[in-house]
Amino acid sequence: MLGNLHRAAALAIVATLLAAAAPPVFAGEPEIQKSFSIEAQPLATALSEFARQADLQILFRPDAVSGLRSERILGTYPVLATLERLLQGTGLRYEVLDERTVAVSQAPASPLADGGAMRTHLAQAETPRADTVGTKAVADQAVAIEEVVVTANRREELIQSVPVAITAFDAEQLRQQNIGSATDIMGKVPSLTVTSNGTQRNAEVVVIRGQGQTFLSSVGVVNYFAEVPLLQGGITANQGGPGTFFDLESLQVLRGPQGTLFGRNTTGGAVLLGPKKPTNELEGYAQVQFGNYNNREYEAALNVPVIEDRLLMRAAFKHVERDGFTKDVGPGPYGFSDVCVPNPGGCFANRSPGFAGKDYDDKDYWHGRIGITFRPTEHIENYLLGYYGDSRDNGNGAVITDIPTDTQNVAKIASNLAYLRPFNPARLFDSTISQQVLARQRQLGPRHVAMNVDQFSKLKTWGVIDTLSFQFTDALTLRNIASYQRMEQNFAWDQDGSILPILSSLPPFVAAGNPFGSVGDEAMITDSSQVTEELQLLGEVLDGNLDFAFGVYYSNQKPEGLQAAGSFNAGSLNPGLFYDVENRSRALYSQATLNLGTLSNALEKLSFTAGLRYTKDRIIGSRYASNYFVIPLVQNVELEYSEPTWTAGLDYQASDDALFYGKVTRGYKAGGFNFYGPRPLALTFRPEFVTSYELGAKTDLRLGNMPLRFNVDAYYVDYEDMQRGGADSYPNVRPDGTCPNATCLDQGASKFNAEGARIQGVEVESILRPIENLELSLGYAYTDAKFTSYIVDLAPDPLVRQIDSCNGPVAVPFPGQPSTSLDLSCIPFQYVPEHMANLGARYTMVLGEEVGSLAFGAVYSWVDRAFHGGAMTPNDDPLAWVGAYGTLNLSLDWSEVFGSRLDLRVWGTNVTDKLYRVMAAPGTRQASGFAHSVYGEPRMYGVSLRYRFGE
């Protein structure tokens, strides 16, 4: 108690000295007017922004403003009248202590209230520790840098006070930067890339520091929505569906292993999506947006305090439509009159004129949600959130980019089965037709393609999340987070991106002999549910010097119907590869942070964090594949893994404006069942482990009168048994030398573990405000990743005769010969650009209450080249390199147009219309014999108009 009294007294003295050194604000003129531009935001950050713009000092208790929000204020008003407006409806009051100091509290304001036990928050002079909430600003300067409130430690904190590598965007920043999906944050967050792993464009896989997901494994970077991990697709790795990135309070990206504070264990990081919760204000907005490619977007939100402070509701809705930017031109430009479409008779039966006029890479989805907060007592709160999303589009416009002429492969077989007339088996591997199609495609460019599959993509997601909180005291809270989610997904996808019937994914159905269902039953690509249950105990003891969190977590993802993936491979129709996989996870976790000042006054600026987690995973898998002749049926493969993981770190608050930290974290991701495995030894894969070592600093400096925020983080990651994947072909040659199919192969996917890898890098984020209305930002990441041991089993293959390795060319065994090994330790790391950078600028002009304000924004993002091959050297497939590219986004915001509640925004993305690849699916030296690419969006531009009410 005495320690708290001394600290509070010291803060009061500092406030008095600062007030005496600066010119008075009130000085007998309490109605002095000033220009304000304060966005709607958490009250803590709004008070600090008000303090900066009013040039005075605000004292308040963080717990008094926690969970409260302010309205938007723009224009010239009396200082105290503005403060009253910020506090309206919050139950708080203010008291002028002197000419430059105001205290905000629920009781008569005093900087030493509660006998000095109150933690006084001096917004302008004090850097809050990890137990305070708000936005720091500098009172005696005309400019300042704002901070975002984050929840990386499962409680509200200022981002600069959290010893974690984290990038955060508040609601206004998300809108300013036109962020509507995970892809939109690529280039804006250090060490973060977004891929689709060779699957659908909307299957966004986030990769942080080289750690993400490979085909059929769980993700290494988990997307959380309202603190619950989103349900992952069964084959594609999409987490949830389109539409989750709107009406958010914040978007936070945590880099590095997470698990001792979160329900799901991760190796690479976490993306936290925080939907806006109901408040005590009757307010909302409606927005329309129109742009090129016939873009139409409609968005609205309504917040209603049904019973003030007791029953609050918020509903939000968004609908997006946009034409595709990749057009199907049909078979004519390639020299053919029809295409071989999927059917039981293959390429010698029904044909189709193709799909000329169809567009790909279009958008058509809607997402709705409703949140209800119920507070029956002062200490009990229940937040119930329900959401539903529906997406229907024509799929992505993949483009075939290569077919080699010097190998025997499925691409040549498919080309000749489809278009060689009269058909001649002796020309099965002739390259004429495949090269004719490839050459014409290169002439047409990536925005004009032709498919032999009538593509579509359908995805429905819905869920209910309930968070029940019991606040026993100000220092102890019990929370229960329960959720139920469902996903239904189906698609038809031309995987080779051409009119050649090389490989397609199709809606599956049950054929004769399938033990999973009755003949004729339809299945989906994904039809599964996820249940999660998480119980947390959060609190602090030792006068707030020890923060702790204990948690119990359970999740179970299981099928709710038939799940499968059909295919049309080399002109042969496969009704479906059916799978039934249940993933169950249980965990105990805890983490605590101790201010070492409790042990010795000399250690007051040091804090020690330790966390421990124990996870137990259980996977049960079965599959049936009618097109596999070696092992068509596999049932009830059961896998169990139990692993402890941990974290330990030390942070040092060297001064009010400098935080230094270091930590070591152990992460783990479970192994799994590979239902695409064609060979007995490829049906399972082992867990992977990471040990991450990290050093970082968060500083607020000044270059003359210009505030500069400079954050840097250096890390080293030791990877063990890294999960990798690739195409796999297993010979199905009969003893008499004949084959049951055209390729003599059971074709699927392999899952294996690379024994060792290491990843190291440096990340920098900085902000400079040279003048009051101009903010400049710079982000940079350097990543050096390499394998230390990567040996792959090379199985017999009747088509591929030679493959490159780190030791030179290796002869591929022929069927009947034993497998050999392939050293790939020298190949580039998958999906990891060595350099990434972004540069942003935003200039705001406050034009007055009758006109509004203008803000000009620009963001340039640059991403170095990256290797997308997973199990081959660059010599075997140089197109696995995705080249470096940079994109420029611009925006102009006119807030409160002519003093109204209308906001107008004009925006453009990729304004230089840069043509660049975002994904490559290589495989030219594999039996499939083709590679395809997916390209980034062309120039997009539009205008949006938002009407706000009730603020």
Protein Blocks (a to p, Z undefined) as FASTA:
>chain_A
ZZmmmmmmmmmmmmmmmmmmpccfklopakbccddddddddfklmmmmmmmmnopadddd
fklmgoiacdddeddddfklmmmmmmgonlpacddfblmbccddfbdcdfkgghhpaccd
dfklpccdfkbgcddddfkbcbdcdddddfklopacdfklpccddddddfklmmmnopab
fklmgojaghiacdeehpafklccddeehiacdehiacfbdcdeehiacdddfkbmcehj
ehilgoifbdcddedjdhklcfbdcfkbccddddddddfbdcddddddddehhiacdddd
ddddfbghkaccdddddddddddfbdcebjmlnopabdcdddfklmmlccdebjehiagh
iacdddddddddddfbfkbccdddddddddddebjadddfbdcfkbccfklmmmmmmmmc
cddfklmmpcklmmmmmmmmmmnopmbccdfbdcddddddddddddddddfblmbccddd
dddddddddddddfkopabffbccddddddehiakbcehiacdfbdcdddddddddddde
ehhiaccdddddddddddfbdcdddddeehiacfbdcdddddddddddddddddfklmom
klmmpccdddddddddddddddddfkbcklmpcghiacddddddddddddddfblkbccd
dddddddddddddfkbfbfklmbccddddddddddddddddehjaccdddddddddddeh
iacdddddddfbdfkopafbfnopacdddddddfbdcdddddddddddfbfklccddddd
ddddddfbdcddddddfkbmbdcdfeopaddddehiacddddfklpccehiafbdcdddd
dddddebjknopcdddddddddddddfbfbbcfklmmmlpccdddddddddddehihhia
bdcddddehklopacdfbdcdhklmmnopacddddddddddddddddehZZ
